[in-house]
Amino acid sequence: MTPQPARKRRTPVVKPFLSITQQSIHFMNNRSTIPASASLVSSNAQASRLCIRGLWAFALIVPLFCDSPLAPATAAEPILGSRQFSSRRQPAPRAEQLPTSKIIVPDAFELLEGERPDFAAAAAAAAQTPAAGAAGTDQQSSSTGWSQLIAASTLTDEIKDAEIALKKITATQTDFSRSISSAIDSFSLVAVAFGLIQVHDDREGDIRSSWKQQAAGLRDRFARAASECDREGSKAYDAARAGADDLTALIRGETITAEPDKNQPFQWSRLCDRAVLMRRIDRADKTLTAGTATAEAMEDAPEQLRHEAEMVAVLGELIIQEEFIDWDDDAYRELAATMRDEAVRCRDALGEKKADPARQAAKAIKQSCSSCHSEYR
């Protein structure tokens, strides 16, 4: 009888797992046999180690006998992520291959009417147009000329007066909280003053050259400060304090960096609301009425009265600029023009020290304001 070759004995793979598991069960069932001298910490550690060994054996052995994602991949099954996909893209469908539809048309240009715009020509024309905010553009023009309405020194003094007011308003956050509206008005008027400085011809040379060169940027800088004052919390105060410090630095002769806003064309109406200009006109009207009541009152502060008369004249021209409220109303424009002309007449009379003409012009200004307020608010 031919002896059979000895078969290779397969090592049971379940035995280690069963052995470890039996040890764990035996240990858990016979914890009471542990000597009393053994500490509870060591027994717990031993139990934990045995349980962990059992779990590891279970996790490694069970996938060998079942269809599990933990089982090792065979040569016929590539490991996930090892497949190589083609980088070629499918060609776009042709127009004749598109399904017919009443909503989608094969060629969108069929729906267009008229000639196609020439964008290259439009860009060339825009390049030849003066930049936004440049002096002499329609948005900054005056029907009478800005220099005929207000002197350059008046604009400079208006900015200095606003700096004094803003320094008091921003001294503390408590002071600012009580005077937010005054801070907005002051910053707005400073922005208007720098806007006028940009377009003013300044024949007397009363405007600093640094202010003239950066007028557009300073105009937009303080207009932003006015809008930032309307925020909530401490950010509003911080913005107002920074704006007041910049204004103080300018008056001291320092230079600050301020770039004009190039994202949109300049308009006077974007600097402030008409209500801000109206409040300034009302304040000047009260000063002129009281200052021209008698000849003695006119002699007390003639320069201040001229300052206020010129502010009424220039603001009367500003409130009828494009996009201000009621700017295209003929009756409103007529009342504003009358107020502007009477303010110029009052200024000239004050310069010539003629009390009666100055008083009459001041009354005419007040009458124009009253007539305007009765119809427009």
For each residue, the residues with C-beta under 8 A, 3 or more apart:
1:
2:
3:
4:
5:
6:
7:
8:
9:
10:
11:
12: 15
13: 16 17 61 64
14: 17 18 61
15: 12 18 19
16: 13 19 20 57 61
17: 13 14 20 21 54 57 58 61
18: 14 15 21 22
19: 15 16 22 23
20: 16 17 23 24 50 53 54 57
21: 17 18 24 25 54 57 58
22: 18 19 25 26
23: 19 20 26 27 50
24: 20 21 27 28 47 50 51 53 54
25: 21 22 28 29
26: 22 23 29 30
27: 23 24 30 31 46 47 50
28: 24 25 31 47
29: 25 26
30: 26 27 33 34
31: 27 28 34 43 47
32:
33: 30
34: 30 31 38 43
35: 38
36:
37:
38: 34 35 42 43
39: 42 43
40: 43 44
41: 44 45
42: 38 39 45 46
43: 31 34 38 39 40 46 47
44: 40 41 47 48
45: 41 42 48 49
46: 27 42 43 49 50
47: 24 27 28 31 43 44 50 51
48: 44 45 51 52
49: 45 46 52 53
50: 20 23 24 27 46 47 53 54
51: 24 47 48 54 55
52: 48 49 55 56
53: 20 24 49 50 56 57
54: 17 20 21 24 50 51 57 58
55: 51 52 58 59
56: 52 53 59 60
57: 16 17 20 21 53 54 60 61
58: 17 21 54 55 61 62
59: 55 56 62 63 70
60: 56 57 63
61: 13 14 16 17 57 58 64 65
62: 58 59 65 66 68
63: 59 60 66 68 70 71
64: 13 61 71
65: 61 62
66: 62 63 71
67: 71
68: 62 63 71
69:
70: 59 63
71: 63 64 66 67 68
72:
73: 77 78 79
74: 77
75:
76:
77: 73 74
78: 73 82 83
79: 73 82
80:
81:
82: 78 79
83: 78
84:
85:
86:
87:
88:
89:
90:
91:
92:
93: 97 98
94: 97 98
95: 98 106 107
96: 106
97: 93 94
98: 93 94 95 101 104 106
99:
100:
101: 98 104 105
102:
103:
104: 98 101
105: 101 108 110 111
106: 95 96 98
107: 95 110
108: 105 111 112
109: 112
110: 105 107
111: 105 108
112: 108 109 116
113:
114:
115:
116: 112
117: 122
118: 121 122
119: 122 123
120: 123 124
121: 118 124 125
122: 117 118 119 125 126
123: 119 120 126 127
124: 120 121 127 128
125: 121 122 128 129
126: 122 123 129
127: 123 124
128: 124 125
129: 125 126
130: 134 136 137
131: 134 262
132: 137 260 261 262 264 265 266
133: 137 140 198 216 219 220 260 261 265 266
134: 130 131 137 216
135: 140 198 199
136: 130 140 141 199
137: 130 132 133 134 140 141 266
138: 141 322
139: 265 266 267 268 321 322
140: 133 135 136 137 195 198 199 266 268
141: 136 137 138 199
142: 145 146 149 199 317
143: 317
144: 148 149 317 340
145: 142 148 149
146: 142 149 150 196 199 200 201 314 317
147: 150 151 152 200 201 202 203
148: 144 145 344
149: 142 144 145 146 310 313 314 317 340 344
150: 146 147 154 155 196 200 310 311 313 314
151: 147 154 155 204 206 310
152: 147 155 156 197 200 202 204 205 206 207
153: 156 157 204 206
154: 150 151 157 158 306 307 310 311
155: 150 151 152 158 159 193 196 197 200 207
156: 152 153 159 160 206 207 208 211
157: 153 154 160 161 307
158: 154 155 161 162 189 190 193 307 311
159: 155 156 162 163 190 193 194 247 250 251
160: 156 157 163 164 251
161: 157 158 164 165
162: 158 159 165 166 186 187 189 190 193 247
163: 159 160 166 167 190 244 247 248 251
164: 160 161 167 168
165: 161 162 168 169 182 186
166: 162 163 169 170 183 186 187 240 243 244 247
167: 163 164 170 171 244 248
168: 164 165 171 175
169: 165 166 175 176 179 182 183 186 240 244
170: 166 167 175 176 183 237 240 241 244
171: 167 168 175
172: 175 176
173: 176 177 234 237
174: 177 178
175: 168 169 170 171 172 178 179
176: 169 170 172 173 179 180 183 236 237 240 241
177: 173 174 180 237
178: 174 175
179: 169 175 176 182 183
180: 176 177 183 184 229 230 236
181: 184 185
182: 165 169 179 185 186
183: 166 169 170 176 179 180 186 187 226 229 240
184: 180 181 187 188 226 229 230 276
185: 181 182 188 189 276 279 280
186: 162 165 166 169 182 183 189 190
187: 162 166 183 184 190 191 222 223 225 226 229 240 243
188: 184 185 191 192 222 223 226 271 272 273 276
189: 158 162 185 186 192 193 272 276 280
190: 158 159 162 163 186 187 193 194 222 247
191: 187 188 194 195 219 220 221 222 223 226 271 272
192: 188 189 195 196 219 268 271 272 277 318
193: 155 158 159 162 189 190 196 197
194: 159 190 191 197 198 211 215 216 218 219 222
195: 140 191 192 198 199 215 216 219 268 271
196: 146 150 155 192 193 199 200 314
197: 152 155 193 194 200 202 207 211 212 215
198: 133 135 140 194 195 212 215 216 219
199: 135 136 140 141 142 146 195 196
200: 146 147 150 152 155 196 197 207
201: 146 147
202: 147 152 197 205 206 207 212
203: 147
204: 151 152 153
205: 152 202
206: 151 152 153 156 202
207: 152 155 156 197 200 202 211 212
208: 156 211 212
209: 212 213
210: 213 214 255
211: 156 194 197 207 208 214 215 218 250
212: 197 198 202 207 208 209 215
213: 209 210
214: 210 211 217 218 255 256 258
215: 194 195 197 198 211 212 218 219
216: 133 134 194 195 198 219 220 260 266
217: 214 220 221 257 258 259 260
218: 194 211 214 215 221 222 250 256 258
219: 133 191 192 194 195 198 215 216 222 223 260 271
220: 133 191 216 217 223 224 258 259 260 261
221: 191 217 218 224 225 243 246 256 258
222: 187 188 190 191 194 218 219 225 226 243 247
223: 187 188 191 219 220 226 227 270 271 272
224: 220 221 227 228
225: 187 221 222 228 229 239 240 242 243
226: 183 184 187 188 191 222 223 229 272
227: 223 224 230
228: 224 225 231 235 236 239 240 243
229: 180 183 184 187 225 226 236 239 240
230: 180 184 227 236
231: 228 235 236 239
232: 235 236
233: 236
234: 173 237 238
235: 228 231 232 238 239
236: 176 180 228 229 230 231 232 233 239 240
237: 170 173 176 177 234 240 241
238: 234 235 241 242
239: 225 228 229 231 235 236 242 243
240: 166 169 170 176 183 187 225 228 229 236 237 243 244
241: 170 176 237 238 244 245
242: 225 238 239 245 246
243: 166 187 221 222 225 228 239 240 246 247
244: 163 166 167 169 170 240 241 247 248
245: 241 242 248 249
246: 221 242 243 249 250 256 258
247: 159 162 163 166 190 222 243 244 250 251
248: 163 167 244 245 251 252
249: 245 246 252 254 256
250: 159 211 218 246 247 253 254 255 256
251: 159 160 163 247 248
252: 248 249
253: 250
254: 249 250
255: 210 214 250
256: 214 218 221 246 249 250
257: 217
258: 214 217 218 220 221 246
259: 217 220 262
260: 132 133 216 217 219 220 266
261: 132 133 220 264 266
262: 131 132 259
263:
264: 132 261 270
265: 132 133 139
266: 132 133 137 139 140 216 260 261 270
267: 139 270 321 322 323
268: 139 140 192 195 271 318 321 322 323 324
269: 274 321 322 323 324 327
270: 223 264 266 267 323
271: 188 191 192 195 219 223 268
272: 188 189 191 192 223 226 276 277
273: 188 276 277
274: 269 277 278 319 324 325
275: 278 279
276: 184 185 188 189 272 273 279 280
277: 192 272 273 274 280 281 315 318 319
278: 274 275 281 282 319
279: 185 275 276 282 283
280: 185 189 276 277 283 284 311 315
281: 277 278 284 285 311 312 315 316 339 369
282: 278 279 285 286 369
283: 279 280 286 287
284: 280 281 287 288 308 309 311 312 315
285: 281 282 288 289 312 362 365 366 369
286: 282 283 289 290
287: 283 284 290 291 304 305 308
288: 284 285 291 292 305 308 309 312 346 362 365 366
289: 285 286 292 293 362 363 366
290: 286 287 293 297
291: 287 288 297 298 300 301 304 305 308 362
292: 288 289 297 298 305 346 350 355 358 359 362
293: 289 290 297 359
294: 297 298 355
295: 298 299 355
296: 299 300
297: 290 291 292 293 294 300
298: 291 292 294 295 302 305 350 353 355 358
299: 295 296 302
300: 291 296 297
301: 291 304 305
302: 298 299 305 306 350 353
303: 306 307
304: 287 291 301 307 308
305: 287 288 291 292 298 301 302 308 309 350 358
306: 154 302 303 309 310 347 350 351
307: 154 157 158 303 304 310 311
308: 284 287 288 291 304 305 311 312
309: 284 288 305 306 312 313 343 344 346 347 350 361
310: 149 150 151 154 306 307 313 314 343 347
311: 150 154 158 280 281 284 307 308 314 315
312: 281 284 285 288 308 309 315 316 339 340 343 346 365
313: 149 150 309 310 316 317 340 343 344 347
314: 146 149 150 196 310 311 317 318
315: 277 280 281 284 311 312 318 319
316: 281 312 313 319 320 336 337 339 340 343
317: 142 143 144 146 149 313 314 320 321 336 340
318: 192 268 277 314 315 321 324
319: 274 277 278 315 316 324 327 336
320: 316 317 324 327 332 333 336 337
321: 139 267 268 269 317 318 324 327
322: 138 139 267 268 269 327
323: 267 268 269 270 327
324: 268 269 274 318 319 320 321 327
325: 274 376
326: 329 332 376
327: 269 319 320 321 322 323 324 332 333
328: 333
329: 326 332 333 376
330: 333 334
331: 334 335 375
332: 320 326 327 329 335 336 372 375 376
333: 320 327 328 329 330 336 337
334: 330 331 337 338
335: 331 332 338 339 368 371 372 375
336: 316 317 319 320 332 333 339 340 368 372
337: 316 320 333 334 340 341
338: 334 335 341 342 364 368
339: 281 312 316 335 336 342 343 365 368 369 372
340: 144 149 312 313 316 317 336 337 343 344
341: 337 338 344 345
342: 338 339 345 346 361 364 365 368
343: 309 310 312 313 316 339 340 346 347 361 365
344: 148 149 309 313 340 341 347 348
345: 341 342 348 349 357 361 364
346: 288 292 309 312 342 343 349 350 357 358 361 362 365
347: 306 309 310 313 343 344 350 351
348: 344 345 351 352
349: 345 346 352 354 355 357 358 361
350: 292 298 302 305 306 309 346 347 353 354 358
351: 306 347 348
352: 348 349
353: 298 302 350
354: 349 350 357 358
355: 292 294 295 298 349 358 359
356: 359 360
357: 345 346 349 354 360 361
358: 292 298 305 346 349 350 354 355 361 362
359: 292 293 355 356 362 363
360: 356 357 363 364
361: 309 342 343 345 346 349 357 358 364 365
362: 285 288 289 291 292 346 358 359 365 366
363: 289 359 360 366 367
364: 338 342 345 360 361 367 368
365: 285 288 312 339 342 343 346 361 362 368 369
366: 285 288 289 362 363 369 370
367: 363 364 370 371
368: 335 336 338 339 342 364 365 371 372
369: 281 282 285 339 365 366 372 373
370: 366 367 373 374
371: 335 367 368 374 375
372: 332 335 336 339 368 369 375 376
373: 369 370 376 377
374: 370 371
375: 331 332 335 371 372
376: 325 326 329 332 372 373
377: 373
